[in-house]
Amino acid sequence: MCIAIPGKIISVDGQHAQVDFSGNVVKVNVGIITPEVGKYVLVHAGCAIEVMDKDKAEELIMLFAELEEAEAEWKEQAQPSD
């Protein structure tokens, strides 16, 4: 299964950009898109593959956060009681 994650471009330097993923800043290849600071991009395997609408990106970010919370709760409940 492949997954792409939305992030916000905070700086651009040629074919690369610094992209913020909820506080984690990562260097991303932006060679196949037209990058702009402040825009959201969908990133897969270190490459920005699509410029996204802000509302759609924020919705996906929220959904990923909810999934992480649900996983943490599930792991907590799955641990045997002492």
C-alpha angles and dihedrals in degrees: 000000000000125000134189123202128210120233139165122248110235099173140003128213112176111291093357136067136188106240125194116221103186093310098327109108115205134179107242132187108241098178097123098047136052102251123208128179110253095025123117121237135190109234128199125175092348095309128106105231102176141014107234137209109255094235093050092047092050091049091053091047089053092048092051090050090051090050091052091051092048091049091050091050091048092051090048092052093044093059113099117249118245 
